[in-house]
């Protein structure tokens, strides 16, 4: 936010007669768009990493249970790999 108002905004004010009114509307539109889109972007990143882990897991020679690594964090004495 500070980058926009201190870095980009002063450079763009030379081109518009009432820059504050123009850029405030764009800024609020950007905020609403990111509020709506950010959960989907994070979901896409999560699904991408799950897909990568499926590929890595298929290529590994050891066929451990997928949750075994997490179980090691919870109770390492009960997990048999």
C-alpha positions in Angstrom: 0.0 0.0 0.0 2.8 2.4 0.9 4.6 1.6 -2.3 1.6 2.7 -4.4 1.0 6.0 -2.6 4.6 7.0 -2.1 6.2 5.5 -5.2 3.8 5.1 -8.1 1.1 7.7 -7.3 3.4 10.8 -7.4 4.7 9.8 -10.8 1.2 9.3 -12.3 -0.2 12.6 -10.9 1.4 14.5 -13.7 -0.9 13.0 -16.3 -4.3 13.5 -14.7 -6.0 16.7 -13.6 -7.6 15.3 -10.4 -5.3 12.3 -9.6 -6.5 11.6 -6.1 -10.2 11.0 -7.1 -9.1 8.9 -10.1 -6.6 6.7 -8.3 -8.7 6.2 -5.1 -11.5 4.6 -7.1 -8.9 2.3 -8.8 -7.4 1.5 -5.4 -10.7 0.6 -3.9 -11.6 -1.6 -6.9 -8.3 -3.3 -6.6 -8.9 -4.0 -2.9 -12.4 -5.5 -3.5 -11.1 -7.6 -6.4 -8.2 -9.0 -4.2 -10.6 -9.6 -1.3 -12.7 -11.8 -3.6 -9.9 -13.4 -5.6 -7.3 -14.1 -2.9 -9.0 -17.3 -1.5 -9.1 -18.8 -5.0 -5.4 -17.8 -5.6 -4.3 -19.5 -2.3 -6.4 -22.5 -3.2 -4.8 -22.8 -6.6 -1.3 -22.6 -5.0 -2.3 -25.3 -2.5 -3.7 -27.6 -5.2 -0.5 -27.1 -7.3 1.7 -28.2 -4.4 -0.5 -31.2 -3.7 -0.2 -32.1 -7.3 3.6 -31.8 -7.2 3.7 -34.0 -4.1 1.6 -36.7 -5.8 4.1 -36.7 -8.6 7.1 -36.8 -6.2 5.4 -39.5 -4.1 4.8 -41.7 -7.2 8.4 -41.5 -8.2 9.7 -42.4 -4.7 10.7 -46.1 -4.3 9.3 -46.3 -0.8 5.6 -46.5 -0.6 4.9 -44.9 2.7 1.4 -43.8 3.8 0.8 -40.2 2.8 0.0 -39.1 6.3 2.9 -40.9 7.9 5.2 -37.9 7.7 2.7 -35.7 9.6 2.1 -38.5 12.1 5.8 -38.5 12.9 5.4 -34.9 14.1 2.5 -35.8 16.4 3.6 -39.1 17.9 6.9 -40.6 16.4 6.7 -43.7 18.6 3.5 -45.1 17.0 4.3 -44.7 13.3 5.8 -47.5 11.3 7.0 -46.5 7.9 
